[in-house]
């Protein structure tokens, strides 16, 4: 089955945007001590630098579900697809807890073990592999049920010491679980809400196989409906996000408060606004300039390769910046979750520099992504099936 160009274009676009967030996270002057969405300390440009990257994870996970549906239709074999998704899910979990975790912290002791978007995607693939015999419409309904109802999970009246709360809540809300020898397991991407996004993406896969004109019209309608729902639910300020919006010191900051939705876990309004924008982008993806399409597709065809390699490149640049700023290796802290940056000592770069480094990182990985895409297309090694 021919690759669907709009998927590669939008996936490539969000991978490029994602790199901005990671450069900011590792290198920005205040990223260790201040949240860019804290309205008490942020600026509009810093807020939107973070907010635009909210698009990345939900679109990545949604399109992973869509690609799984298209793969199933291409193979036309549930058992083969089930085996592939199960193995890919397990391989992503392994990748997250090894290469990706090390890339984030450069901590050889793995004092912080993160369960983030790669692991959450792997979890989603495993669960999806077990549900493949269900009709896509049923899976889509389950996904929507999760998205619209998972915000109720914290309201379930479990006792604080209940074993059910200890076991179940990490699947719905971010949790830090102490381990042995000073290590901690952090469930940053609680898997159930992200599973909901993947299931909806899987169920929507059938629409990607429609004639282009009908698909475009449908995606525009879905996108606009999602955005109208976002505005309506967010305006009511009753349900859909644990963080309510409030009037602020100026109109722009009131708008920022309205847009300041919760990613951890992805709230209902977070999903509506990010996926609503995604559907509009998908509708018009193939109408953008050939130059933009050509660049985005390069990254969109090899998203996992780009994800892993860009983290190592950004972190190496971070260490170089620290050395240039006068720090010695003995001052760098890798076991404290600060990416090597010393605690209590100012380090990092201004925001404009973050944008310069972001562009440089994306540009530096253009040729390697072309090479890996060509290598993947021309080789049949077993491990390439899971990249």
VENLIN-V507743 format. One record per residue. RES is the residue in one letter. PHI is phi in whole degrees, -180 to 180 (none if undefined). Layout:
res:RES phi:PHI
res:RES phi:PHI
//
This chain:
res:X phi:none
res:X phi:-64
res:X phi:-63
res:X phi:-90
res:X phi:-61
res:X phi:-62
res:X phi:-65
res:X phi:-65
res:X phi:-64
res:X phi:-71
res:X phi:-64
res:X phi:-64
res:X phi:-61
res:X phi:-72
res:X phi:-67
res:X phi:-64
res:X phi:-64
res:X phi:-57
res:X phi:-61
res:X phi:-61
res:X phi:-63
res:X phi:-75
res:X phi:-63
res:X phi:-62
res:X phi:-62
res:X phi:-86
res:X phi:-121
res:X phi:-66
res:X phi:-53
res:X phi:-110
res:X phi:-67
res:X phi:-78
res:X phi:-107
res:X phi:-134
res:X phi:-83
res:X phi:-69
res:X phi:-105
res:X phi:-78
res:X phi:-67
res:X phi:-76
res:X phi:-126
res:X phi:-83
res:X phi:-122
res:X phi:-56
res:X phi:-68
res:X phi:-68
res:X phi:-59
res:X phi:-73
res:X phi:-61
res:X phi:-79
res:X phi:-63
res:X phi:-62
res:X phi:-79
res:X phi:-60
res:X phi:-67
res:X phi:-67
res:X phi:-62
res:X phi:-64
res:X phi:-69
res:X phi:-59
res:X phi:-70
res:X phi:-58
res:X phi:-71
res:X phi:-64
res:X phi:-65
res:X phi:-61
res:X phi:-64
res:X phi:-64
res:X phi:-64
res:X phi:-63
res:X phi:-63
res:X phi:-61
res:X phi:-67
res:X phi:-69
res:X phi:-78
res:X phi:52
res:X phi:-149
res:X phi:-65
res:X phi:-66
res:X phi:-67
res:X phi:-65
res:X phi:-60
res:X phi:-63
res:X phi:-65
res:X phi:-65
res:X phi:-63
res:X phi:-67
res:X phi:-68
res:X phi:-61
res:X phi:-65
res:X phi:-66
res:X phi:-69
res:X phi:-61
res:X phi:-62
res:X phi:-62
res:X phi:-59
res:X phi:-82
res:X phi:-121
res:X phi:-62
res:X phi:-72
res:X phi:-59
res:X phi:-68
res:X phi:-61
res:X phi:-71
res:X phi:-109
res:X phi:54
res:X phi:-106
res:X phi:-67
res:X phi:-88
res:X phi:47
res:X phi:-71
res:X phi:-117
res:X phi:-108
res:X phi:-97
res:X phi:-104
res:X phi:-118
res:X phi:-64
res:X phi:-68
res:X phi:-66
res:X phi:-65
res:X phi:-66
res:X phi:-61
res:X phi:-58
res:X phi:-61
res:X phi:-62
res:X phi:-64
res:X phi:-65
res:X phi:-61
res:X phi:-61
res:X phi:-83
res:X phi:-112
res:X phi:-62
res:X phi:-75
res:X phi:-76
res:X phi:-61
res:X phi:-53
res:X phi:-62
res:X phi:-67
res:X phi:-64
res:X phi:-63
res:X phi:-65
res:X phi:-61
res:X phi:-61
res:X phi:-65
res:X phi:-60
res:X phi:-63
res:X phi:-63
res:X phi:-83
res:X phi:-117
res:X phi:-67
res:X phi:-66
res:X phi:-81
res:X phi:-54
res:X phi:-64
res:X phi:-86
res:X phi:-65
res:X phi:-79
res:X phi:-76
res:X phi:-67
res:X phi:-57
res:X phi:-98
res:X phi:-66
res:X phi:-65
res:X phi:-66
res:X phi:-66
res:X phi:-63
res:X phi:-85
res:X phi:-85
res:X phi:-64
res:X phi:-60
res:X phi:-78
res:X phi:-116
res:X phi:-135
res:X phi:-56
res:X phi:-145
res:X phi:-110
res:X phi:-115
res:X phi:-63
res:X phi:-114
res:X phi:-89
res:X phi:52
res:X phi:76
res:X phi:-89
res:X phi:-140
res:X phi:-102
res:X phi:-111
res:X phi:-86
res:X phi:-75
res:X phi:-116
res:X phi:-54
res:X phi:-73
res:X phi:-66
res:X phi:-59
res:X phi:-71
res:X phi:-61
res:X phi:-58
res:X phi:-63
res:X phi:-65
res:X phi:-65
res:X phi:-64
res:X phi:-62
res:X phi:-63
res:X phi:-65
res:X phi:-80
res:X phi:-55
res:X phi:-62
res:X phi:-74
res:X phi:-71
res:X phi:-94
res:X phi:-76
res:X phi:-59
res:X phi:-55
res:X phi:-64
res:X phi:-66
res:X phi:-62
res:X phi:-60
res:X phi:-63
res:X phi:-64
res:X phi:-66
res:X phi:-63
res:X phi:-63
res:X phi:-63
res:X phi:-62
res:X phi:-67
res:X phi:-61
res:X phi:-62
res:X phi:-71
res:X phi:-65
res:X phi:-62
res:X phi:-58
res:X phi:-62
res:X phi:-67
res:X phi:-68
res:X phi:-66
res:X phi:-63
res:X phi:-65
res:X phi:62
res:X phi:-108
res:X phi:-145
res:X phi:112
res:X phi:-164
res:X phi:-72
res:X phi:-104
res:X phi:-80
res:X phi:-88
res:X phi:-141
res:X phi:-66
res:X phi:-117
res:X phi:-70
res:X phi:-152
res:X phi:-63
res:X phi:-64
res:X phi:-75
res:X phi:-67
res:X phi:-63
res:X phi:-61
res:X phi:-63
res:X phi:-63
res:X phi:-85
res:X phi:-78
res:X phi:-97
res:X phi:-91
res:X phi:-94
res:X phi:-118
res:X phi:-80
res:X phi:-68
res:X phi:-69
res:X phi:-58
res:X phi:-69
res:X phi:-59
res:X phi:-66
res:X phi:-64
res:X phi:-74
res:X phi:-72
res:X phi:-75
res:X phi:-62
res:X phi:-62
res:X phi:-58
res:X phi:-63
res:X phi:-67
res:X phi:-64
res:X phi:-63
res:X phi:-64
res:X phi:-110
res:X phi:-57
res:X phi:-81
res:X phi:-97
res:X phi:-76
res:X phi:-64
res:X phi:-61
res:X phi:-66
res:X phi:-65
res:X phi:-60
res:X phi:-61
res:X phi:-69
res:X phi:-63
res:X phi:-63
res:X phi:-56
res:X phi:-79
res:X phi:-70
res:X phi:-80
res:X phi:-132
res:X phi:-63
res:X phi:-69
res:X phi:-58
res:X phi:-62
res:X phi:-58
res:X phi:-69
res:X phi:-67
res:X phi:-66
res:X phi:-65
res:X phi:-64
res:X phi:-63
res:X phi:-62
res:X phi:-71
res:X phi:-63
res:X phi:-63
res:X phi:-59
res:X phi:-64
res:X phi:-62
res:X phi:-61
res:X phi:-63
res:X phi:-65
res:X phi:-63
res:X phi:-79
res:X phi:99
res:X phi:-82
res:X phi:-97
res:X phi:-57
res:X phi:-65
res:X phi:-87
res:X phi:-75
res:X phi:-117
res:X phi:-105
res:X phi:-98
res:X phi:-108
res:X phi:81
res:X phi:-108
res:X phi:64
res:X phi:102
res:X phi:-72
res:X phi:-64
res:X phi:-75
res:X phi:79
res:X phi:-125
res:X phi:-65
res:X phi:-152
res:X phi:106
res:X phi:-125
res:X phi:-68
res:X phi:-63
res:X phi:-63
res:X phi:-70
res:X phi:-59
res:X phi:-65
res:X phi:-63
res:X phi:-66
res:X phi:-56
res:X phi:-62
res:X phi:-65
res:X phi:-64
res:X phi:-62
res:X phi:-65
res:X phi:-64
res:X phi:-95
res:X phi:-64
res:X phi:-65
res:X phi:-58
res:X phi:-69
res:X phi:-62
res:X phi:-60
res:X phi:-67
res:X phi:-61
res:X phi:-68
res:X phi:-63
res:X phi:-64
res:X phi:-73
res:X phi:-105
res:X phi:-124
res:X phi:-117
res:X phi:-57
res:X phi:-60
res:X phi:-70
res:X phi:-69
res:X phi:-67
res:X phi:-109
res:X phi:-102
//
